[in-house]
Amino acid sequence: MKKLTFDISIPADRYEALYSGVVKDVQAVSREGLRVRFPGKILQKFLSHQGVQGTFVIEFDDANKFKAISKIV
C-alpha cells in the first residue's frame, strides 16, 4: 500500500466551497515531492471552526485508489 504525507491548511471560508460542491478536489504536494489530488469530502471529519489544518497521511491501494486518511499532527 502506498502512503503520502502532506501538510494542508484550508481556512473555513475556503473549505465552504468544497462542502457546497463548488470545488470537488483538493490538490497538495506531498513531502515526498508528488502532487496528489483527492476528493475534498475526505477531509470533512477534520474540519474545525478554523478550517482544516495539519499534517496528514493518505493511503492508496495498488491501483492508486483512496483507502484511508489520518491526521498525524
C-alpha positions in Angstrom: 0.0 0.0 0.0 1.3 3.5 -0.9 1.4 6.3 1.6 2.0 10.0 1.1 2.5 12.6 3.8 1.4 16.2 3.2 0.7 19.4 5.1 -2.5 21.3 4.4 -4.1 24.5 5.6 -7.6 25.3 4.3 -9.3 28.2 6.0 -13.0 27.6 6.9 -14.3 30.1 4.3 -12.3 28.2 1.5 -13.5 24.8 2.8 -17.0 26.0 2.3 -16.5 25.8 -1.5 -15.6 22.1 -1.0 -18.6 21.5 1.3 -21.1 23.1 -1.0 -19.7 21.1 -4.0 -18.5 24.1 -6.0 -15.0 22.7 -5.7 -14.7 18.9 -5.6 -11.0 18.1 -5.3 -8.0 19.2 -3.2 -4.5 19.3 -4.6 -1.4 19.1 -2.5 2.3 18.4 -2.9 3.4 15.6 -0.6 6.6 15.7 1.4 7.8 13.1 -1.0 7.5 15.6 -3.8 4.5 14.1 -5.5 1.4 16.0 -6.4 -1.7 14.4 -5.1 -5.4 15.2 -5.9 -8.2 13.7 -3.8 -11.9 14.4 -3.1 -12.2 17.2 -0.5 -15.0 15.4 1.2 -12.5 13.0 2.8 -11.2 15.9 4.9 -14.7 16.7 6.4 -14.0 14.7 9.6 -11.0 17.0 10.3 -13.0 20.2 9.9 -13.0 22.7 12.7 -14.1 26.3 13.1 -10.7 27.4 11.7 -11.0 25.1 8.7 -8.7 22.1 8.1 -5.0 22.4 9.1 -2.4 19.8 9.9 -0.2 17.1 8.6 -1.9 14.1 7.0 -1.1 10.7 5.7 -3.2 9.4 2.8 -3.1 5.7 1.8 -3.8 4.3 -1.6 -4.2 0.7 -2.8 -2.1 -0.8 -5.6 -4.5 0.6 -8.1 -4.0 4.1 -6.6 -7.5 4.2 -5.2 -8.0 6.0 -1.9 -8.0 3.7 1.1 -7.6 5.9 4.2 -6.5 9.3 5.6 -5.3 10.1 9.0 -4.1 13.3 10.8 -0.7 12.9 12.4 -0.1 16.5 13.6 
